[in-house]
């Protein structure tokens, strides 16, 4: 037997050594993909170690499954499916996306296309890639794993609670979660905030299996699944840490009473090895590359606390807002709710009135029965994240309160278990009351779900720049060439984040305004569509295309809600049947000298001619570099002349966002330094070409943009057209 034990530890060591090779490559190259297969290899060796072991001799047998258990499980799945698929073609629309969904699709497509491993939310982004392989590059394929996860969450919760409490109580808690309208609505979105709900429920089920059956395969699966939660939001990370601490306390108690077996020790070794392999990429990124993947939330909480303490207010004045935040946090569950426009959920309470009453009683019951280890652990699993979200002075957001649903509904199950098992009342009465409670809660949720789907908040919140641009892309015929002119911050996560959505077309985001007008790219005989966003940019797009193509068609799809006359949800489309009769871009515009400094001190330069100064003029290489921190700073100098078509008094206006800018024109000068949009204008008499110089400076984290307008005599304000601009040297 000793040689088998030595072999087992050797396999564990081999798994850790294999993963360390991946860590070395990742640390040296800064490319996550260089270590991906090595980490998978390490996990593979640990899986072999899990299969080599057998069960602990103290393991408890699994409870037998009866027909009623299968019926209960089937009813839970049916309720979960019904709530998550009801009117799913309307909410969310197939070609409209909520917050973060474009980012999830982009990361999933990156893995699908060329094995680009995501560091944050790995499972959340890898599952869409698998779905793309199975179902194609569609929005339905993107959302399918999240809908499935929403269905499986109450199923996993039932499988866990069935091993701990009476069947009616486990069924009640799981069905209430399956019918919770907020959970059902959120499961329809490809958003990393909500998907870990199913991972938490799965982790709970595997943890119960490990404690009861003590199989190494279950230990391995539990460690793999729970490791994913460390790459999710901070609230989710508390859950595996609590389970690990509970396991350690149980082991310590067994050791003190001389009941700790060698098999149990090997369980801890296996679990620690799996965590070491799967958490090592995040550790390497933190230590060697300065990533904040594990420390950002702690830093933000610390900064918020320091700001509150720095005001040197009395302790009572610090405690009072904490208590208010705690009340507001609980009210979001049971009474007032919170509006989450970016996932299109209106300001409704998170729980229906019946479930809210049960949840309140369950919390009180958890405190009353504090001596029971199961209730104590579940209560702490709820209380710690709730305190972090509600008491520590940082953003309180109900979307992040989804981390509380698994422990909260577990507490509800424990409450129902107490009344079902109440010795003074026959069990059938408690079961009947539980069934009636579930029926009432489902009726409330059906009505509230209908109200949610018909809410104007839901309809209005889908009118965002991502969706209007996406809608314009989907209107183009198959086989055309698409050029995207957009650097809007919500669309600037990567140069090809729309590619997976435009598989029926060729093209992508233009690298610069000048490159967008370069029609000699091998697609001269294919129809070409230019798509931009922004009211003023959409109105100017025809003038830009006219500099290279004499014949074109224009369409502007305005923000249907007209919420903002300068809305980025307004989309302009200019198309040509063929670029064979188009020419090279003339020398119109302003000379642009771009100078960027990378974080390592290296310089990045670009000299070009920008045909116009509008929202999307600055190339994405510079705007994206500032946003993601690759560039520490950027400086741009535009120079040339404004050529008036007629003599007269002109108004010239410069608008700038998140930059310091200086405008020099006709001997006059003005400066703008702003963190948002700000504009200044001057009037001058122009009879001939007037020199103009604009200098812009921005630093890392900013998303600079600039617009240069004029108001001709007896005219209206508009962006200065390219034909009225001449670059220096021409």
WOJO-V531581 format. One record per backbone hydrogen bond with DSSP energy under -1.0 kcal/mol. CO is the residue of the C=O (numbers start at 1). NH is the residue of the N-H. Records with the same first field share a line. If there is no record, write none. Layout:
# WOJO-V531581
CO = NH ; NH
This chain:
# WOJO-V531581
1 = 5
2 = 6
3 = 7
4 = 8
5 = 9
6 = 10
7 = 11
8 = 12
9 = 13
10 = 14
11 = 15
12 = 16
13 = 17
14 = 18
15 = 19
16 = 20
17 = 21
18 = 22
19 = 23
20 = 24
21 = 25
22 = 26
23 = 27
24 = 28
25 = 29
26 = 30
31 = 34
32 = 35
35 = 39
36 = 40
37 = 41
38 = 42
39 = 43
40 = 44
41 = 45
42 = 46
43 = 47
44 = 48
45 = 49
46 = 50
47 = 51
48 = 52
56 = 59
66 = 70
67 = 71
68 = 72
69 = 73
70 = 74
71 = 75
72 = 76
73 = 77
74 = 78
75 = 79
76 = 80
77 = 81
78 = 82
79 = 83
80 = 84
81 = 85
82 = 86
85 = 88
87 = 90 ; 91
93 = 96
98 = 101
100 = 104
101 = 105
102 = 106
103 = 107
104 = 108
105 = 109
106 = 110
107 = 111
108 = 112
109 = 113
110 = 114 ; 116
111 = 115
121 = 125
122 = 126
123 = 127
126 = 130
127 = 131
128 = 132
129 = 133
130 = 134
131 = 135
132 = 136
136 = 138
138 = 142
139 = 143
140 = 144
143 = 147
144 = 148
145 = 149
146 = 150
147 = 151
148 = 152
149 = 153
152 = 156
153 = 157
154 = 158
155 = 159
156 = 160
157 = 161
158 = 162
161 = 164 ; 165
166 = 170
167 = 171
168 = 172
169 = 173
170 = 174
171 = 175
172 = 176
173 = 177
174 = 178
175 = 179
180 = 184
181 = 185
182 = 186
183 = 187
185 = 188
186 = 189
189 = 191
191 = 194 ; 195
194 = 197
195 = 198
196 = 200
197 = 201
198 = 202
199 = 203
200 = 204
201 = 205
202 = 206
203 = 207
204 = 208
205 = 209
206 = 210
207 = 211
208 = 212
209 = 213
210 = 214
212 = 60
214 = 56
215 = 219
216 = 220
217 = 221
218 = 222
219 = 223
220 = 224
221 = 225
222 = 226
223 = 227
227 = 230
228 = 231
229 = 232
231 = 121
233 = 236
237 = 241
238 = 242
239 = 243
240 = 244
241 = 245
242 = 246
243 = 247
244 = 248
245 = 249
246 = 250
247 = 251
248 = 252
249 = 253
250 = 254
251 = 255
252 = 256
253 = 257
254 = 259
255 = 258
261 = 265
262 = 266
263 = 267
264 = 268
265 = 269
266 = 270
267 = 271
268 = 272
269 = 273
270 = 274
271 = 275
272 = 276
273 = 277
274 = 278
275 = 279
279 = 283
280 = 284
281 = 285
282 = 286
283 = 287
284 = 288
285 = 291
292 = 296
295 = 299
296 = 300
297 = 301
298 = 302
299 = 303
300 = 304
301 = 305
302 = 306
303 = 307
304 = 308
305 = 309
306 = 310
309 = 312
314 = 318
315 = 319
316 = 320
319 = 323
320 = 324
321 = 325
322 = 326
323 = 327
324 = 328
325 = 329
326 = 330
327 = 331
328 = 332
330 = 334
331 = 335 ; 337
332 = 350
333 = 351
340 = 343 ; 345
341 = 344
342 = 99
345 = 340
346 = 348
352 = 356
353 = 357
354 = 358
355 = 359
356 = 360
357 = 361
358 = 362
359 = 363
360 = 364
361 = 365
362 = 366
363 = 367
364 = 368
365 = 369
369 = 372
372 = 376
373 = 377
374 = 378
375 = 379
376 = 380
377 = 381
378 = 382
379 = 383
380 = 384
382 = 386
383 = 387
384 = 388
385 = 389
386 = 390
387 = 391 ; 392
392 = 394
397 = 400
398 = 401
399 = 402
400 = 403
401 = 404
402 = 405
404 = 408
405 = 409
406 = 410
407 = 411
408 = 412
409 = 413
410 = 414
411 = 415
412 = 416
413 = 417
414 = 418
415 = 419
416 = 420
417 = 421
422 = 425
426 = 430
427 = 431
428 = 432
429 = 433
430 = 434
431 = 435
432 = 436
433 = 437
434 = 438
435 = 439
436 = 440
437 = 441
438 = 442
439 = 443
440 = 444
441 = 445
442 = 446
443 = 447
444 = 448
445 = 449
446 = 450
447 = 451
448 = 452
449 = 453
450 = 454
452 = 455
455 = 459
456 = 460
457 = 461
460 = 463
462 = 464
464 = 468
465 = 469
466 = 470
467 = 471
468 = 472
469 = 473
470 = 474
473 = 476
477 = 480
480 = 506
481 = 529
482 = 508
483 = 531
484 = 510
488 = 491
489 = 492
494 = 497
495 = 509
496 = 499
499 = 502
502 = 505
504 = 479
506 = 482
508 = 484
512 = 516
515 = 518
519 = 521
523 = 526
524 = 579
527 = 481
528 = 576
529 = 483
530 = 574
531 = 485
532 = 572
534 = 538
535 = 539
536 = 540
537 = 541
540 = 544
541 = 545
542 = 546
544 = 547
545 = 548 ; 549
548 = 583
553 = 575
555 = 573
557 = 571
559 = 562
564 = 567
567 = 570
570 = 534
571 = 557
572 = 532
573 = 555
574 = 530
575 = 553
576 = 528
579 = 582
586 = 588
590 = 610
591 = 639
592 = 608
593 = 637
594 = 606
595 = 635
596 = 604
597 = 632 ; 633
598 = 601
602 = 598
604 = 596
606 = 594
608 = 592
610 = 590
613 = 708
614 = 617
619 = 622 ; 623
620 = 624
622 = 626
623 = 627
624 = 628
625 = 631
626 = 701
630 = 599
632 = 700
633 = 597
634 = 698
635 = 595
636 = 696
637 = 593
638 = 694
639 = 591 ; 728
640 = 692
641 = 726
642 = 690
648 = 686
650 = 684
651 = 711
652 = 682
653 = 709
654 = 680
655 = 707
656 = 678
657 = 705
659 = 674
660 = 697
661 = 672
662 = 695
663 = 670
664 = 693
665 = 668
668 = 665
670 = 663
672 = 661
676 = 658
678 = 656
680 = 654
682 = 652
684 = 650
686 = 648
690 = 642
691 = 666
692 = 640
693 = 664
694 = 638
695 = 662
696 = 636
697 = 660
698 = 634
699 = 702
705 = 657
707 = 655
708 = 720
709 = 653
710 = 718
711 = 651
712 = 715
718 = 710
721 = 724
722 = 725
724 = 643
725 = 589
726 = 641
727 = 730
